[in-house]
Amino acid sequence: MTTLWIVVAVVAAYLIGSLSFAVIISKSMGLDDPRSYGSGNPGATNVLRSGNKKAAVLTLVFDAVKGLIPVLLVQLFGARVGFGDGTAALVGLAAFLGHLWPVFFRFQGGKGVATAAGVLLGFNVWLGLATLAVWGLVAYGSRYSSLAALVAAVAAPVIQTLVWGPSTATLAIVVMCLLLIWRHSANISKLMQGTESRIGQKAATAPATAAAKSATPRPAKSASKPPRGARQHRKQTH
């Protein structure tokens, strides 16, 4: 019976993670779908490129909360049905995966930075705060959200291991951080080329949208009229 409840908890956490608040909040506030501009990523940083700071903050908060809530629920009430730390790690990872591949939004999700932060806060509030501090320092110094996320992703499992030692959550943390780095592969290329957008930079058309526009065929020009002399020659022959 416990196994069944664990499966239910994991599926519920995935569904919660599948709520793409970047899209939900943007649409509720009359903004463009964040998948249609900037990086095309449904996350707080890209929503900020719309120029609406309130929408970006709300996206950040709700994306973090959806990672935090499943873990907290298991830790507070899971013992009644036999849940342990392993179940908390599983539901945290499931919520993160839901954000990356949301079933409600055709599996087109974000990169998972805020949701991962929420999950870490649920695992260990001090680990979460330390990781957020790393992100904040790098973001403040570089103005690159992607660089801050990458450094924080490397730092989180290192901090966990050095300060608290390996735990049942360590594997979930490592998996989340590896996936987060993988989701930033395009950003890594842009950082190396010096073309990465900085925090708060205004939005541009998403690459897919721009490509679609450029690929739209132009109407064919009508055939040019024959020279005047040729028309006169035809009249004379008739």
N, C-alpha and C positions, 0 to 999 in steps of 0.2 A: 504493500500500500504506500509505503514511503517513497518508493521509486516512482510511482504514478504521480504523487504530489510534486516530486522534484521536476518531472517532465512538465507538469502544468505550470510550475513556477518559472521554468526556463522559457517556455512558449509565451507566457504572459509578459516576461521581461523583454523578450524580442519584439513583441507587438507594441509595448510602450516605447521601446527604442525606435520603432518604425514611424513614430509620429515626427515628421519633418517640420519642426517649428519655424524654420527659416521660410518655408513655403506658406505654412498656415498663417503666421503672423503677417507676412508681406501681403498676402491676399486680403486678410481681414482689415488691413490698414490702407488698402487701395494701391499698393505698390506693385511693381512688376515682379514676376516670378524670378527669384535670384538665380535660377538655372539658365536665364536668358541674357545675362549680362556679366561683365567682369570675368572672373575665372569660371563661371558657370557652376560654382560649388554652392550648395544650399547650406551655408554656415554663416555665423555671425560676422566674420570678417568681410565676406562678400556682400552681405546685407548692408554693412556700413558704407560700402561703395555707392549705395543708392543715395547717400546723403542724409538718411534718416537715422539718427543716432538712437532714438528711442526703440525703433524696430530692431536694431542691432543688439542693444542691451537686452531686450526681452528675449531675443533668439538665444543669446548666450546663456541667460539664466535658465530658460526652459530646457535647453539642450543639456545643461549640466544636471538639472533636477531629474530629468528622465533617466539619467545614469545612476543618480544617488538613491532615488526612491526604491527601486527593486532590491538593492543591497540592504538598505535600512529595514525594509519590511521583513526580509529573511532573518536579519540579525535580531529584530525585536520580537517577532512572532513565530519564527521557524522552528524553534525548539519544541513547540507543542506538537508538531507533526514529524519530528525527527530530523530536521534540517541542521546541518553543521556549517563549519566555515567553508567546506568544499562546495556546498550548495550556493552560498553567498558569492563565491568566486564564479560559479557557473552562470548565475543570473546577471552578475555584473558584465561578464563577457557577452552574454546574450543581448543585453541592452545595447552594448557597444556595436555588435554586429547588426542589430536592427537599424541603428543610425547609418551605418555604412551601406546596407542593402535593405532599405525599407520596403516592406511588402505593399504598403498603401500608396507608394509613389513609384511604381514600376522599377523598384530596386535601384533607383538613382538617388543615392544618398550623399552625405557629406564626408569629411575626412576624419571626424570623430574627436577633435581636440577637446571641445567643451564636455562632451559626453564621457570621454575618458577621465577628465578631471573630476566629474561627478562620481564616477565609479571609484576612483582612488580615494576621494573623500569618504565614501562609504566603507571602503576596506579599512582605512586608517586616516583619520582626519589630519594628523600631523604629516603623514606622507603626502596627502593631497595638498595641504598648504605649502609644504616645501617645494613640491613640483610646480605649483602655481607661482611661487616666488621666483623660481628659475625662469619660468616663462616670462614673467613680468620684467625681470631684469634684462633679459635678452631682447625682448620686444621694445623696451624703453631705449636701450642703447643702440639698436640697429634699425628700428622701425619696420622690421620684417616679421610679420606674424608667423610665416612658414618657418623661418629660421628658429624662432622662439619655440615653436611646437616641436621641431626636430631635436633641439637641445634638451627640451623637457622630456621628450620620449626616451632619450638615452639616459637621462638622469634618474627617472623614476625607478626602474628596477635596480639601479646601482644604489640609490639611497635606501630602498627597501632592504637590500641584502646587507649593506654595511651597517645600518643603524639597528634594524630589527631582526635581521637574519632571514633565511628562507622560511616561507610559510606556505599554507595551502593557496594563498592568493598570488604567490610569486609567478607561477606559470601563467595565470590569466593576465597578469601585468605585462609579462614578457610578450605574450601573443598580441595584446592590444598595442603595445609600443611598436612591434615589428609591422603590424598592419598599418599603423598610423604613418610610419616612415614610408612604407610602400605606397600609401595613398598620396604622399607628397613627392613622388618621383618626378612629376613634371615641374614642381616648384624647385626641386634640387637642381634640375637642368637650368632653369631660369636664374637661380641664384649664381650658378657658375658662369652664366653668360652675362650677368649683370642686367637682366631684363625683368627681374621679379618686381611686382607691384609692392609699394610700401603701405603701411596701415593708413587708412583714411583716404587713399588715392581714389579719385573719381572713377566711376564705372565706365567700362567700354563694352561694346557688344561682345557677347560670349563667342569664343572661337567657332563653335558649331554653327551659330546663327550667322556669323560673318561669312563663313564658308558657303553656307546655303545661299546667301544673297549673291555672293560673287559667282556662284555656279548657275544662277538663274539665267536662262538664255535670253538674249536680246532679240526683239522682233527684227526679222530680216528686212533689209532696206528694199524698197521697190526698185524694179529694174530701171536703169537710167534711160531717159528718152534718147532716141537716135539724134544725131546732129541735124541741124536745120537743113544743111545742104543735102543730106541723105533723104529727108522727107520731100524736099522739092524734086529731087531726082525721081522718086517713086511716082509723084504726081505726073511728071512729064511722060514717064513710060506708060502710064495708064491712059 
